[in-house]
Amino acid sequence: MFRISFWEKFLDGIPEYLARYYWWAYLWRPAIWFFDHQPIINLILFGQYKRLLSQALQCLENRPEGRFLQLTCVYGKLTSSLLKYLDNEPLYLVDVARVQLDSSLNKLKPEQRSQLLLACMNAESLAFKKDSFSTILIFFLMHEMPVSARKRTLSESIQVLQTGGRLIIVEYAENPCRHWIYRLRYLRKQLLHWEPFLEDFWKEDITAILKQEATKLGKTLRQTEQHLVYDSFYRVMVYEMTE
Ligand SMILES: C[S@@+](CC[C@H](N)C(=O)[O-])C[C@H]1O[C@@H](n2cnc3c(N)ncnc32)[C@H](O)[C@@H]1O
């Protein structure tokens, strides 16, 4: 008799890597409830959540006028902080998992809900018009994707970012081999067990990929800022789409 694995039950328009490797974090309802608690989020980010969030918000200063896209849902208060920052302007929030979009909406105050525009989409194939957004924020998504999905997502982000637009990526830093977390073999192995694409991500030059993908689309992107956090274990990168 043919039997399907537990994770395959989550394959319902969901990319295979997400269902297979992250069902327990993003698709299974009890997990969504469990992970969306501040102490858990802080534990996963080794106590750095507040610093990363505040650095990301600082990078929005003087952001270009126009539409704002948060590329995928995140646990914690990023979305509500962005809505506060945007005042009455709308925030577009894309995620491929309907349960995540529902959860992001449900945790907002009723008066903030109408400011959030939800779109159930795969980040690898965004159904927005070219140059739709002036700001795109990607918070810890890249390292959870296999190389090909990551490249496609970056390419799609460039495609929908207008000239003069800003792209902000909050992520693990490149090559953290001198950091204590990396040097503690057991801890590194645990991290890589739960984050199976992180090892590849650590070795990748995201800026080079972004520039390459931009060139393919006839666009030019330049890095304007990089903030290293927690002794260079994490980073916040800012790019600008130039003429
Ligand atoms: C932003 S990432 C990780 C965030 C981080 N671990 C946190 O919660 O703070 C997790 C989200 O990305 C979404 N996701 C993953 N791959 C996606 C894709 N290809 N397209 C759209 N959403 C995706 C998942 O459904 C999940 O809601």
The ligand as an ORCA input file, in Angstrom:
! r2SCAN-3c Opt
* xyz 0 1
  C      10.033     34.870      6.802
  S      10.282     33.249      6.944
  C      11.108     33.112      8.497
  C      10.835     34.123      9.521
  C      11.493     33.966     10.857
  N      11.935     32.638     11.136
  C      10.531     34.512     11.875
  O       9.406     34.075     11.948
  O      10.918     35.443     12.560
  C       8.887     32.286      7.215
  C       7.719     32.547      6.301
  O       8.078     32.448      4.953
  C       7.051     31.810      4.233
  N       7.617     31.278      2.984
  C       8.624     30.412      2.829
  N       8.879     30.183      1.523
  C       8.012     30.972      0.827
  C       7.790     31.213     -0.544
  N       8.478     30.584     -1.499
  N       6.836     32.101     -0.889
  C       6.106     32.757      0.044
  N       6.261     32.551      1.364
  C       7.212     31.680      1.764
  C       6.527     30.757      5.199
  O       5.202     30.360      4.884
  C       6.616     31.505      6.521
  O       5.425     32.161      6.833
*
